[in-house]
Amino acid sequence: MRDRQVEQLLDAWLDAGPAVAPSRVTEAARLEIRSTRQSAALHGWPPRRFPIMSNTMRIALATAAVAVAALLGFNYLVAPNIGSPGLDDSSPAPTPTPIPTPTPAVFAEQPVGNEVAPGSYVITDVVPLRITVTVPAGWDRVRVPGLVWGEGANLGFWNIDNLYEDPCQTDLGLRDPAVGPTVDDLATAFGTVPGLDATSPTDVTVDGFSGKQTELTAQASWTLCFGGEAALWPINGGPDAKPPPGPDDVERVWILDVNGDRLVISSIVTPDATDDVQAELEAIFASIQIEAP
C-alpha cells in the first residue's frame, strides 16, 4: 500500500472520531496552553494536521487507539467476578443441618391431678385422631380423658356418638334413635337437649377443618339437676359421662369434620376464671394441631 493511501485511510479514521473531547481533556489542554509558550510556527495550522509526523508514527498511534478502545469495551461489557473465591454459580448450595423437633409427650401418660410441665402434648383419647396442644404452666391433667384443666376453665376433646335422652335423668339412657353421624346432626341435637339453651350453629374452621360452633348455657330451672348425676354424653366410649355446664357457666362447642371423623372440642369458662386464665385458654386453643389417619 502506498504512503498516500495510508494517509487517506488515517485521515478518514481521524475524521470519524468524536468532534468534542471530554471536559476533563479540554480542561487539561486549556491549562497546558496557558502555561506553555506558543511557537509562532504553529499559527495557521489546520486542526488534526501534523505533516511532520511520519506515516509509521501515525500507524502506531492508530493501532494504540484501537487497542485502548478494545480494552475499555472489554472492561465495560464483561462483569467482574465478585463472588466467593473458588466458587461459581454452578456450585451447589450447602445443605443446612436439620434441627430435630422434640416429640410431644402423651397427655394421657401424665400423672392425674398434678400440674403438667409446660410444653406440647398429644391427645390420643379421640381415636383415630391425634391432637397436639401447647399447655402453659399451671394447668392440670384430671381423671377425665382428653380434658385439660385450668383454674376456672377447661378444654376437652371428645368423640361423641350419642347424647343422653335427658341430662337430669340419665337412667333413661341414650337417645333412640341415636344422633346422626354428621356435624349438622350433632349441632342440631344440642339445640334439643332438655334444660339447655343452645345458640344457632355457625360455621367455623379449626386447623383447616370446617364445622359448626354453638354455645350451651343451663336454664334457670336446671340448677337442682346439676348437683346430681347430670350428664350430656358418654366420654369417648368409656364408662364416664360428660356433665353439662353449671348454672353460671358458658360452654363453647366446636363440631368438626376431620376427613369423615367427627371431632368435638368444648371449653367451659366459669365466673371464677381470671383474665389471665382465659387468655391462656385461648392460647391453648390457638395451638391445636389435628392429625388425621
Helices and strands as residue ranges (DSSP letters): H 3-15, H 23-34, G 40-42, H 55-77, E 105-106, G 107-109, E 119-123, E 130-135, E 140-141, E 147-150, E 153-158, G 170-172, H 183-190, E 196-198, E 202-206, E 209-218, G 220-222, H 223-226, E 233-234, E 241-242, E 250-258, E 261-269, H 275-286, E 289-291
